Amino acid sequence: MHRLIEKLQKLPQKFPSIIDDAGKPAPADVEFGFLKGKLQLFQLRPFLQNHEVQGMDYLINMDKSLHGKSHIKVDMSGVPK
C-alpha cells in the first residue's frame, strides 16, 4: 500500500492535470497493476462516468479522430513505440 500511495503522490509532477472546458481540474481514472512483480501505472485518463466530464468538448473532440477507424486491429502482443 505504501508503494501505491508513493506513486499516486508523484503523479501531479509527472503528468499534466486533466482540465475541463471551464479550465478547472477534472477527476481522473488511475489504473495501476503489477507487471513482472513490479507496481506499474497502466493508465491515466478522464473519469468518464462523471456526468460533468462526459460532455467535455475536450473528450468529444478526441473521439472525433477515431470515427471510421473501428476496423483497425491492434496487436496486443507488441511493444508500444
Secondary structure, 3 states (H helix, E strand, C coil): CHHHHHHHHHHHHHCCCCECCCCCECCEEEEEEEECCEEEEEEEEECCCCHHHHCCHHHHHHHHCCCCCCCCCCCCCCCCC
